[in-house]
Amino acid sequence: MEELSRLGPETIVFPGLGLEFEVGKEAFNLFGFSVKWYGMMIGIGLLLALMYCFKRARKFGLESDRLIDAAMAGVVGAVIGARGYYVALHPDNFHDIKDILAIRDGGLAIYGGIIGGLLFGCITAKLRGLKVRPCMDLAAMGFFIGQCCGRWGNFFNQECFGGNTDLPWGMSGGLIQNYLLSHQASLAVQGMEVDPYLPVHPCFLYESVWCFFGFLILHFTSKKRKFDGQLFCMYVLWYGLGRFFIEGMRTDSLYIGKFRASQCLAMISALAAAVILVTGLVIAKKKGVSLYCESEQSKALLAEADRLEKEAEEQERIRKEQRRSKKTELTAEQKIIDDEEDESGSL
């Protein structure tokens, strides 16, 4: 591998592919307010995830109106959880509440976001009378969409990268070089010998692609699922396996002692999900459980939703007819008055 020269802070290169970008953290400035690429990518991922989940809500026997409340609560919980997880593992980097609230420049841990989003979302779903496990199944696909897009925020921030690689898609950047130069000694203590001027693994890209394929698997499996909670178990298993190996490459992992926090959590959660998934499939096969979207309960919910929708449409039609009729009557009355006034005037 040929070493790279010192790069500017906004320069990102993929030397093996012959690509070079000049991209800063700021996407644009709106009336003096700096909008960051990091936040934009997370926002785009969130929007796409919500659109997908609301479109498929009825197939899971869920009412969209109630689901909105659970989704919004989940978003709030995800931000709180993601930031809280990161702050808890990097307490020395934050000196006051202002530092903690400054999330636009990065510093969100995905596992904290998943935990916080699930906690807030499931509690709200329960309070709104929604079945929690189908909500978790639907949310799992939304998580994959959000993570697939959101990881590109790491690209603009030049973070979430690994050790040196001679693969064609190896990347480097000015901020990456600065980080590795300042952490080269500590990384060596952890057993990672890294040259700041050589390309590194784009771990954000690996995770984005992994999540994309995970979404495809869940999307097509959703039409053949055997029990409520199956898709969520598959999500935890798939993401956990990928994150375990990707996290092992990273140079910016969050540590608990000598262990990478997310790598440990990934393996534990993946193993637990595998056990629950296999158990659920075995039980479903023995009982001959139908697909949730084809179950009698789901059919009843969808039929009730259709009935309510038709009733609302009929009521709206009646209101329009009443308004039209009243308008016609007022027009007729006004015409009579006008005619009487004309006759009075002519006399």
TORKOL-4160 file (C-alpha; in steps of 0.2 Angstrom, whole numbers, padded with zeros to 4 digits, m for minus):
347
<pt num="1" X="0000" Y="0000" Z="0000"/>
<pt num="2" X="0006" Y="0017" Z="m0005"/>
<pt num="3" X="0005" Y="0030" Z="0009"/>
<pt num="4" X="m0005" Y="0045" Z="0006"/>
<pt num="5" X="0000" Y="0063" Z="0009"/>
<pt num="6" X="m0007" Y="0074" Z="0023"/>
<pt num="7" X="m0025" Y="0078" Z="0018"/>
<pt num="8" X="m0036" Y="0093" Z="0022"/>
<pt num="9" X="m0050" Y="0091" Z="0035"/>
<pt num="10" X="m0064" Y="0091" Z="0022"/>
<pt num="11" X="m0055" Y="0079" Z="0010"/>
<pt num="12" X="m0061" Y="0061" Z="0009"/>
<pt num="13" X="m0052" Y="0049" Z="m0003"/>
<pt num="14" X="m0054" Y="0031" Z="m0009"/>
<pt num="15" X="m0037" Y="0029" Z="m0018"/>
<pt num="16" X="m0041" Y="0011" Z="m0024"/>
<pt num="17" X="m0056" Y="0018" Z="m0033"/>
<pt num="18" X="m0049" Y="0034" Z="m0039"/>
<pt num="19" X="m0062" Y="0044" Z="m0029"/>
<pt num="20" X="m0059" Y="0060" Z="m0020"/>
<pt num="21" X="m0072" Y="0071" Z="m0011"/>
<pt num="22" X="m0072" Y="0088" Z="m0003"/>
<pt num="23" X="m0086" Y="0087" Z="0009"/>
<pt num="24" X="m0088" Y="0096" Z="0026"/>
<pt num="25" X="m0099" Y="0091" Z="0040"/>
<pt num="26" X="m0111" Y="0105" Z="0036"/>
<pt num="27" X="m0124" Y="0102" Z="0022"/>
<pt num="28" X="m0131" Y="0120" Z="0021"/>
<pt num="29" X="m0134" Y="0135" Z="0032"/>
<pt num="30" X="m0152" Y="0141" Z="0034"/>
<pt num="31" X="m0155" Y="0158" Z="0041"/>
<pt num="32" X="m0139" Y="0156" Z="0052"/>
<pt num="33" X="m0143" Y="0139" Z="0057"/>
<pt num="34" X="m0130" Y="0126" Z="0052"/>
<pt num="35" X="m0138" Y="0110" Z="0046"/>
<pt num="36" X="m0126" Y="0095" Z="0047"/>
<pt num="37" X="m0125" Y="0080" Z="0035"/>
<pt num="38" X="m0125" Y="0069" Z="0050"/>
<pt num="39" X="m0142" Y="0075" Z="0056"/>
<pt num="40" X="m0149" Y="0075" Z="0038"/>
<pt num="41" X="m0145" Y="0057" Z="0035"/>
<pt num="42" X="m0153" Y="0051" Z="0051"/>
<pt num="43" X="m0168" Y="0062" Z="0047"/>
<pt num="44" X="m0169" Y="0054" Z="0029"/>
<pt num="45" X="m0168" Y="0037" Z="0036"/>
<pt num="46" X="m0181" Y="0040" Z="0049"/>
<pt num="47" X="m0193" Y="0047" Z="0036"/>
<pt num="48" X="m0191" Y="0032" Z="0025"/>
<pt num="49" X="m0193" Y="0020" Z="0039"/>
<pt num="50" X="m0209" Y="0029" Z="0045"/>
<pt num="51" X="m0216" Y="0029" Z="0028"/>
<pt num="52" X="m0213" Y="0010" Z="0025"/>
<pt num="53" X="m0220" Y="0006" Z="0042"/>
<pt num="54" X="m0236" Y="0016" Z="0041"/>
<pt num="55" X="m0239" Y="0009" Z="0023"/>
<pt num="56" X="m0238" Y="m0009" Z="0030"/>
<pt num="57" X="m0246" Y="m0007" Z="0047"/>
<pt num="58" X="m0263" Y="m0014" Z="0042"/>
<pt num="59" X="m0254" Y="m0030" Z="0036"/>
<pt num="60" X="m0249" Y="m0032" Z="0054"/>
<pt num="61" X="m0266" Y="m0029" Z="0061"/>
<pt num="62" X="m0261" Y="m0012" Z="0067"/>
<pt num="63" X="m0271" Y="0004" Z="0067"/>
<pt num="64" X="m0260" Y="0018" Z="0059"/>
<pt num="65" X="m0268" Y="0032" Z="0070"/>
<pt num="66" X="m0262" Y="0023" Z="0086"/>
<pt num="67" X="m0246" Y="0018" Z="0078"/>
<pt num="68" X="m0241" Y="0036" Z="0075"/>
<pt num="69" X="m0241" Y="0039" Z="0094"/>
<pt num="70" X="m0230" Y="0024" Z="0097"/>
<pt num="71" X="m0218" Y="0029" Z="0083"/>
<pt num="72" X="m0216" Y="0046" Z="0089"/>
<pt num="73" X="m0212" Y="0040" Z="0106"/>
<pt num="74" X="m0200" Y="0028" Z="0099"/>
<pt num="75" X="m0191" Y="0042" Z="0090"/>
<pt num="76" X="m0189" Y="0052" Z="0106"/>
<pt num="77" X="m0183" Y="0037" Z="0115"/>
<pt num="78" X="m0170" Y="0032" Z="0102"/>
<pt num="79" X="m0162" Y="0049" Z="0103"/>
<pt num="80" X="m0162" Y="0049" Z="0122"/>
<pt num="81" X="m0155" Y="0031" Z="0122"/>
<pt num="82" X="m0142" Y="0034" Z="0109"/>
<pt num="83" X="m0135" Y="0049" Z="0117"/>
<pt num="84" X="m0136" Y="0042" Z="0134"/>
<pt num="85" X="m0127" Y="0026" Z="0129"/>
<pt num="86" X="m0113" Y="0036" Z="0121"/>
<pt num="87" X="m0111" Y="0048" Z="0136"/>
<pt num="88" X="m0111" Y="0034" Z="0148"/>
<pt num="89" X="m0096" Y="0026" Z="0140"/>
<pt num="90" X="m0087" Y="0043" Z="0136"/>
<pt num="91" X="m0090" Y="0053" Z="0152"/>
<pt num="92" X="m0074" Y="0062" Z="0151"/>
<pt num="93" X="m0079" Y="0070" Z="0135"/>
<pt num="94" X="m0094" Y="0079" Z="0142"/>
<pt num="95" X="m0092" Y="0093" Z="0154"/>
<pt num="96" X="m0109" Y="0101" Z="0155"/>
<pt num="97" X="m0127" Y="0099" Z="0149"/>
<pt num="98" X="m0123" Y="0109" Z="0133"/>
<pt num="99" X="m0110" Y="0096" Z="0128"/>
<pt num="100" X="m0123" Y="0082" Z="0131"/>
<pt num="101" X="m0136" Y="0090" Z="0120"/>
<pt num="102" X="m0125" Y="0094" Z="0106"/>
<pt num="103" X="m0129" Y="0079" Z="0096"/>
<pt num="104" X="m0128" Y="0087" Z="0078"/>
<pt num="105" X="m0110" Y="0084" Z="0077"/>
<pt num="106" X="m0111" Y="0065" Z="0081"/>
<pt num="107" X="m0110" Y="0055" Z="0096"/>
<pt num="108" X="m0125" Y="0043" Z="0095"/>
<pt num="109" X="m0123" Y="0025" Z="0099"/>
<pt num="110" X="m0135" Y="0014" Z="0089"/>
<pt num="111" X="m0137" Y="0001" Z="0102"/>
<pt num="112" X="m0143" Y="0014" Z="0115"/>
<pt num="113" X="m0155" Y="0020" Z="0101"/>
<pt num="114" X="m0162" Y="0003" Z="0098"/>
<pt num="115" X="m0165" Y="0000" Z="0117"/>
<pt num="116" X="m0172" Y="0018" Z="0120"/>
<pt num="117" X="m0183" Y="0017" Z="0105"/>
<pt num="118" X="m0190" Y="0000" Z="0109"/>
<pt num="119" X="m0193" Y="0005" Z="0127"/>
<pt num="120" X="m0202" Y="0021" Z="0124"/>
<pt num="121" X="m0211" Y="0014" Z="0108"/>
<pt num="122" X="m0217" Y="m0002" Z="0117"/>
<pt num="123" X="m0224" Y="0007" Z="0132"/>
<pt num="124" X="m0233" Y="0019" Z="0121"/>
<pt num="125" X="m0240" Y="0005" Z="0110"/>
<pt num="126" X="m0246" Y="m0004" Z="0126"/>
<pt num="127" X="m0255" Y="0012" Z="0132"/>
<pt num="128" X="m0263" Y="0014" Z="0116"/>
<pt num="129" X="m0270" Y="m0003" Z="0115"/>
<pt num="130" X="m0258" Y="m0010" Z="0101"/>
<pt num="131" X="m0251" Y="m0027" Z="0101"/>
<pt num="132" X="m0233" Y="m0025" Z="0106"/>
<pt num="133" X="m0225" Y="m0040" Z="0097"/>
<pt num="134" X="m0232" Y="m0035" Z="0079"/>
<pt num="135" X="m0226" Y="m0018" Z="0083"/>
<pt num="136" X="m0209" Y="m0024" Z="0086"/>
<pt num="137" X="m0209" Y="m0034" Z="0070"/>
<pt num="138" X="m0214" Y="m0019" Z="0060"/>
<pt num="139" X="m0201" Y="m0008" Z="0069"/>
<pt num="140" X="m0187" Y="m0021" Z="0065"/>
<pt num="141" X="m0189" Y="m0017" Z="0047"/>
<pt num="142" X="m0189" Y="0002" Z="0050"/>
<pt num="143" X="m0173" Y="0000" Z="0061"/>
<pt num="144" X="m0164" Y="m0008" Z="0046"/>
<pt num="145" X="m0170" Y="0006" Z="0034"/>
<pt num="146" X="m0165" Y="0020" Z="0047"/>
<pt num="147" X="m0148" Y="0012" Z="0050"/>
<pt num="148" X="m0144" Y="0009" Z="0032"/>
<pt num="149" X="m0147" Y="0028" Z="0028"/>
<pt num="150" X="m0141" Y="0034" Z="0045"/>
<pt num="151" X="m0124" Y="0026" Z="0044"/>
<pt num="152" X="m0119" Y="0038" Z="0029"/>
<pt num="153" X="m0119" Y="0052" Z="0042"/>
<pt num="154" X="m0103" Y="0044" Z="0048"/>
<pt num="155" X="m0096" Y="0046" Z="0031"/>
<pt num="156" X="m0098" Y="0065" Z="0031"/>
<pt num="157" X="m0091" Y="0065" Z="0049"/>
<pt num="158" X="m0076" Y="0054" Z="0044"/>
<pt num="159" X="m0080" Y="0042" Z="0059"/>
<pt num="160" X="m0084" Y="0023" Z="0061"/>
<pt num="161" X="m0069" Y="0016" Z="0052"/>
<pt num="162" X="m0057" Y="0002" Z="0055"/>
<pt num="163" X="m0039" Y="m0002" Z="0054"/>
<pt num="164" X="m0028" Y="m0002" Z="0038"/>
<pt num="165" X="m0033" Y="m0012" Z="0023"/>
<pt num="166" X="m0027" Y="m0014" Z="0005"/>
<pt num="167" X="m0044" Y="m0018" Z="m0002"/>
<pt num="168" X="m0050" Y="m0007" Z="m0017"/>
<pt num="169" X="m0063" Y="0002" Z="m0006"/>
<pt num="170" X="m0051" Y="0007" Z="0008"/>
<pt num="171" X="m0054" Y="0025" Z="0012"/>
<pt num="172" X="m0045" Y="0040" Z="0021"/>
<pt num="173" X="m0048" Y="0058" Z="0025"/>
<pt num="174" X="m0040" Y="0072" Z="0034"/>
<pt num="175" X="m0050" Y="0070" Z="0050"/>
<pt num="176" X="m0047" Y="0051" Z="0049"/>
<pt num="177" X="m0028" Y="0054" Z="0049"/>
<pt num="178" X="m0029" Y="0067" Z="0063"/>
<pt num="179" X="m0039" Y="0054" Z="0074"/>
<pt num="180" X="m0026" Y="0040" Z="0070"/>
<pt num="181" X="m0011" Y="0051" Z="0074"/>
<pt num="182" X="m0018" Y="0056" Z="0091"/>
<pt num="183" X="m0024" Y="0039" Z="0095"/>
<pt num="184" X="m0010" Y="0029" Z="0087"/>
<pt num="185" X="m0001" Y="0025" Z="0104"/>
<pt num="186" X="m0017" Y="0020" Z="0113"/>
<pt num="187" X="m0022" Y="0009" Z="0098"/>
<pt num="188" X="m0005" Y="0000" Z="0099"/>
<pt num="189" X="m0008" Y="m0004" Z="0117"/>
<pt num="190" X="m0025" Y="m0012" Z="0112"/>
<pt num="191" X="m0016" Y="m0023" Z="0099"/>
<pt num="192" X="m0020" Y="m0012" Z="0084"/>
<pt num="193" X="m0005" Y="m0006" Z="0074"/>
<pt num="194" X="m0012" Y="0007" Z="0062"/>
<pt num="195" X="m0003" Y="0019" Z="0050"/>
<pt num="196" X="m0013" Y="0035" Z="0049"/>
<pt num="197" X="m0007" Y="0038" Z="0031"/>
<pt num="198" X="m0014" Y="0022" Z="0024"/>
<pt num="199" X="m0032" Y="0018" Z="0019"/>
<pt num="200" X="m0043" Y="0010" Z="0032"/>
<pt num="201" X="m0059" Y="0000" Z="0032"/>
<pt num="202" X="m0075" Y="0010" Z="0029"/>
<pt num="203" X="m0084" Y="0001" Z="0043"/>
<pt num="204" X="m0099" Y="0013" Z="0041"/>
<pt num="205" X="m0101" Y="0006" Z="0023"/>
<pt num="206" X="m0100" Y="m0012" Z="0029"/>
<pt num="207" X="m0114" Y="m0009" Z="0041"/>
<pt num="208" X="m0125" Y="0001" Z="0029"/>
<pt num="209" X="m0124" Y="m0013" Z="0016"/>
<pt num="210" X="m0127" Y="m0027" Z="0030"/>
<pt num="211" X="m0142" Y="m0018" Z="0035"/>
<pt num="212" X="m0149" Y="m0016" Z="0018"/>
<pt num="213" X="m0148" Y="m0035" Z="0015"/>
<pt num="214" X="m0156" Y="m0037" Z="0032"/>
<pt num="215" X="m0170" Y="m0027" Z="0027"/>
<pt num="216" X="m0173" Y="m0037" Z="0011"/>
<pt num="217" X="m0173" Y="m0053" Z="0021"/>
<pt num="218" X="m0186" Y="m0047" Z="0033"/>
<pt num="219" X="m0197" Y="m0039" Z="0020"/>
<pt num="220" X="m0199" Y="m0055" Z="0010"/>
<pt num="221" X="m0200" Y="m0066" Z="0026"/>
<pt num="222" X="m0213" Y="m0054" Z="0033"/>
<pt num="223" X="m0226" Y="m0062" Z="0021"/>
<pt num="224" X="m0222" Y="m0080" Z="0028"/>
<pt num="225" X="m0219" Y="m0076" Z="0046"/>
<pt num="226" X="m0225" Y="m0090" Z="0058"/>
<pt num="227" X="m0227" Y="m0080" Z="0075"/>
<pt num="228" X="m0227" Y="m0063" Z="0082"/>
<pt num="229" X="m0210" Y="m0057" Z="0086"/>
<pt num="230" X="m0201" Y="m0068" Z="0073"/>
<pt num="231" X="m0195" Y="m0053" Z="0062"/>
<pt num="232" X="m0188" Y="m0044" Z="0077"/>
<pt num="233" X="m0179" Y="m0059" Z="0083"/>
<pt num="234" X="m0172" Y="m0061" Z="0065"/>
<pt num="235" X="m0167" Y="m0042" Z="0066"/>
<pt num="236" X="m0157" Y="m0044" Z="0082"/>
<pt num="237" X="m0149" Y="m0060" Z="0076"/>
<pt num="238" X="m0144" Y="m0053" Z="0059"/>
<pt num="239" X="m0138" Y="m0036" Z="0065"/>
<pt num="240" X="m0129" Y="m0044" Z="0080"/>
<pt num="241" X="m0119" Y="m0055" Z="0069"/>
<pt num="242" X="m0114" Y="m0042" Z="0057"/>
<pt num="243" X="m0110" Y="m0029" Z="0071"/>
<pt num="244" X="m0100" Y="m0042" Z="0081"/>
<pt num="245" X="m0087" Y="m0044" Z="0066"/>
<pt num="246" X="m0088" Y="m0026" Z="0060"/>
<pt num="247" X="m0085" Y="m0019" Z="0078"/>
<pt num="248" X="m0070" Y="m0030" Z="0079"/>
<pt num="249" X="m0062" Y="m0019" Z="0065"/>
<pt num="250" X="m0066" Y="m0002" Z="0072"/>
<pt num="251" X="m0053" Y="0010" Z="0079"/>
<pt num="252" X="m0066" Y="0020" Z="0088"/>
<pt num="253" X="m0075" Y="0007" Z="0098"/>
<pt num="254" X="m0083" Y="0011" Z="0115"/>
<pt num="255" X="m0075" Y="0001" Z="0129"/>
<pt num="256" X="m0080" Y="m0006" Z="0145"/>
<pt num="257" X="m0063" Y="m0010" Z="0153"/>
<pt num="258" X="m0054" Y="m0020" Z="0140"/>
<pt num="259" X="m0069" Y="m0026" Z="0130"/>
<pt num="260" X="m0078" Y="m0018" Z="0116"/>
<pt num="261" X="m0095" Y="m0014" Z="0123"/>
<pt num="262" X="m0105" Y="m0015" Z="0107"/>
<pt num="263" X="m0096" Y="m0031" Z="0102"/>
<pt num="264" X="m0101" Y="m0040" Z="0118"/>
<pt num="265" X="m0119" Y="m0034" Z="0117"/>
<pt num="266" X="m0120" Y="m0039" Z="0099"/>
<pt num="267" X="m0115" Y="m0057" Z="0103"/>
<pt num="268" X="m0125" Y="m0059" Z="0118"/>
<pt num="269" X="m0141" Y="m0052" Z="0109"/>
<pt num="270" X="m0138" Y="m0062" Z="0094"/>
<pt num="271" X="m0137" Y="m0078" Z="0104"/>
<pt num="272" X="m0152" Y="m0074" Z="0114"/>
<pt num="273" X="m0162" Y="m0070" Z="0098"/>
<pt num="274" X="m0156" Y="m0086" Z="0090"/>
<pt num="275" X="m0163" Y="m0096" Z="0104"/>
<pt num="276" X="m0180" Y="m0087" Z="0105"/>
<pt num="277" X="m0181" Y="m0088" Z="0086"/>
<pt num="278" X="m0178" Y="m0107" Z="0085"/>
<pt num="279" X="m0190" Y="m0110" Z="0100"/>
<pt num="280" X="m0204" Y="m0099" Z="0092"/>
<pt num="281" X="m0203" Y="m0108" Z="0075"/>
<pt num="282" X="m0203" Y="m0125" Z="0083"/>
<pt num="283" X="m0219" Y="m0121" Z="0094"/>
<pt num="284" X="m0227" Y="m0113" Z="0079"/>
<pt num="285" X="m0224" Y="m0128" Z="0068"/>
<pt num="286" X="m0231" Y="m0140" Z="0081"/>
<pt num="287" X="m0247" Y="m0129" Z="0084"/>
<pt num="288" X="m0249" Y="m0126" Z="0065"/>
<pt num="289" X="m0250" Y="m0107" Z="0068"/>
<pt num="290" X="m0256" Y="m0097" Z="0053"/>
<pt num="291" X="m0247" Y="m0081" Z="0047"/>
<pt num="292" X="m0252" Y="m0066" Z="0058"/>
<pt num="293" X="m0257" Y="m0056" Z="0043"/>
<pt num="294" X="m0269" Y="m0071" Z="0038"/>
<pt num="295" X="m0276" Y="m0075" Z="0056"/>
<pt num="296" X="m0294" Y="m0073" Z="0061"/>
<pt num="297" X="m0289" Y="m0059" Z="0073"/>
<pt num="298" X="m0280" Y="m0049" Z="0060"/>
<pt num="299" X="m0294" Y="m0051" Z="0048"/>
<pt num="300" X="m0306" Y="m0045" Z="0061"/>
<pt num="301" X="m0295" Y="m0030" Z="0064"/>
<pt num="302" X="m0294" Y="m0026" Z="0046"/>
<pt num="303" X="m0313" Y="m0028" Z="0043"/>
<pt num="304" X="m0316" Y="m0017" Z="0058"/>
<pt num="305" X="m0304" Y="m0004" Z="0051"/>
<pt num="306" X="m0313" Y="m0005" Z="0034"/>
<pt num="307" X="m0330" Y="m0003" Z="0042"/>
<pt num="308" X="m0324" Y="0012" Z="0052"/>
<pt num="309" X="m0316" Y="0020" Z="0036"/>
<pt num="310" X="m0332" Y="0017" Z="0026"/>
<pt num="311" X="m0343" Y="0025" Z="0040"/>
<pt num="312" X="m0332" Y="0040" Z="0040"/>
<pt num="313" X="m0333" Y="0042" Z="0021"/>
<pt num="314" X="m0352" Y="0040" Z="0022"/>
<pt num="315" X="m0353" Y="0053" Z="0036"/>
<pt num="316" X="m0343" Y="0065" Z="0026"/>
<pt num="317" X="m0353" Y="0062" Z="0010"/>
<pt num="318" X="m0369" Y="0065" Z="0020"/>
<pt num="319" X="m0361" Y="0081" Z="0027"/>
<pt num="320" X="m0357" Y="0087" Z="0010"/>
<pt num="321" X="m0375" Y="0084" Z="0004"/>
<pt num="322" X="m0382" Y="0093" Z="0019"/>
<pt num="323" X="m0370" Y="0108" Z="0015"/>
<pt num="324" X="m0375" Y="0107" Z="m0003"/>
<pt num="325" X="m0393" Y="0106" Z="0000"/>
<pt num="326" X="m0392" Y="0121" Z="0013"/>
<pt num="327" X="m0383" Y="0131" Z="0000"/>
<pt num="328" X="m0396" Y="0128" Z="m0013"/>
<pt num="329" X="m0410" Y="0133" Z="m0001"/>
<pt num="330" X="m0401" Y="0149" Z="0004"/>
<pt num="331" X="m0399" Y="0153" Z="m0014"/>
<pt num="332" X="m0417" Y="0150" Z="m0018"/>
<pt num="333" X="m0422" Y="0160" Z="m0003"/>
<pt num="334" X="m0411" Y="0174" Z="m0009"/>
<pt num="335" X="m0418" Y="0173" Z="m0026"/>
<pt num="336" X="m0436" Y="0175" Z="m0019"/>
<pt num="337" X="m0430" Y="0190" Z="m0009"/>
<pt num="338" X="m0422" Y="0198" Z="m0024"/>
<pt num="339" X="m0437" Y="0195" Z="m0035"/>
<pt num="340" X="m0448" Y="0203" Z="m0022"/>
<pt num="341" X="m0437" Y="0218" Z="m0020"/>
<pt num="342" X="m0437" Y="0220" Z="m0039"/>
<pt num="343" X="m0456" Y="0219" Z="m0039"/>
<pt num="344" X="m0457" Y="0232" Z="m0025"/>
<pt num="345" X="m0445" Y="0244" Z="m0035"/>
<pt num="346" X="m0455" Y="0242" Z="m0051"/>
<pt num="347" X="m0471" Y="0248" Z="m0042"/>
